[in-house]
Amino acid sequence: MNPEHALNRIVDCVEAAALLPFEAGLAFEKDAFLRSVAHPQSVAFRHVFRAERSIDRSLIERDGAKFFLAAPTGTMVVQRLKNAMNNAAQHIVEAGASREDVDAAMVGYGFQRGPFGGTQTGIGGGQISRQIVAALVAEGGVCLDQNLVKRPADIDVLAVHGIGFPCRTGGPMRAAQTDGLLGFRNDMRRWAEHSDLWAVPDVLNVAVKHAAGFDAVSDL
């Protein structure tokens, strides 16, 4: 995803206002607005905003516009997510990728630094980032099964505020939903043949049956 999507649309609208007739300019602006609202980044940001305000305060505490992990539960879930990410990264390295490749993939995905501490981005790495996101989805599902969190969106908030997961993707559960839950589950089943890190959680099996995905699971 391009993090500058909305900014680019604003620039387009400014240019349109200078070049197009008034009515045409208004139509252009409306179309740009609707496209921006429907863009996955916009959906993700709004998802995190709502989830931050509905999450149980035993997981996240709020002080004005700032959010802090609540001990002990919120901190414990975040540590499990960190472990899942680090274990998946190590497994990927053992399968043949370099640590630099893994770090570059995750920085390119939107993290400030990779699991091994690197801060430089690189070309490609989509498969690596997808595997690591999938490991977070798997661990998030276990946390749901163990009633450590109430809804998939809780995992997203904890990932954003606890492990630096890029907010523009909405967190691991939302990112998987954006990419397509059925395809995600198929990949996880294949990867799970080599490691339980990618064992498909029950919540994903339920979510793929609904058009609204994890959102529907939250309402059940």
Long-range contacts (C-beta under 8 A, 24 or more apart in sequence): 1-40, 1-41, 1-168, 1-169, 2-41, 3-41, 3-110, 3-168, 5-36, 5-39, 5-41, 6-36, 6-39, 6-41, 6-42, 9-33, 9-35, 9-36, 40-169, 40-178, 41-168, 43-170, 43-174, 43-178, 44-167, 44-168, 44-169, 44-170, 44-171, 44-174, 44-175, 44-178, 45-167, 45-168, 45-170, 47-153, 47-156, 47-170, 47-171, 47-174, 48-156, 48-157, 48-160, 48-167, 48-170, 48-171, 48-174, 50-153, 51-151, 51-153, 51-154, 51-156, 51-157, 51-171, 52-157, 54-151, 54-153, 55-153, 55-154, 55-157, 56-149, 56-150, 56-154, 59-149, 59-154, 59-157, 59-158, 60-157, 60-158, 60-161, 67-157, 67-161, 68-161, 69-158, 69-161, 69-162, 73-148, 74-158, 74-162, 75-162, 76-148, 77-143, 77-148, 77-149, 77-155, 77-158, 77-162, 78-158, 78-159, 78-162, 78-163, 80-139, 80-142, 80-143, 81-136, 81-139, 81-140, 81-155, 81-158, 81-159, 81-162, 81-163, 82-162, 82-163, 83-139, 84-135, 84-136, 84-138, 84-139, 84-197, 85-115, 85-132, 85-135, 85-136, 85-163, 86-115, 87-135, 87-197, 88-131, 88-132, 88-134, 88-135, 88-136, 88-197, 88-198, 89-114, 89-115, 89-116, 89-132, 90-115, 91-194, 91-195, 91-197, 92-128, 92-131, 92-132, 95-194, 97-128, 101-125, 101-128, 102-128, 102-132, 105-129, 105-132, 106-132, 109-133, 109-166, 109-169, 110-165, 110-166, 110-168, 110-169, 111-164, 111-165, 111-166, 112-164, 113-164, 130-179, 130-184, 130-187, 131-187, 131-191, 131-198, 133-172, 133-175, 133-176, 134-176, 134-184, 134-187, 134-188, 134-191, 134-198, 135-197, 135-198, 136-165, 136-172, 137-172, 137-173, 137-176, 137-184, 137-188, 137-201, 137-204, 138-188, 138-197, 138-198, 138-199, 138-200, 138-201, 140-172, 140-173, 140-201, 140-203, 141-200, 141-201, 141-202, 141-203, 141-204, 142-201, 144-201, 144-203, 145-201, 145-202, 145-203, 151-214, 151-217, 151-218, 152-203, 152-207, 152-214, 152-217, 152-218, 153-214, 153-218, 173-214, 174-214, 176-204, 176-214, 177-207, 177-213, 177-214, 177-215, 181-207, 181-208, 181-213, 181-214, 182-208
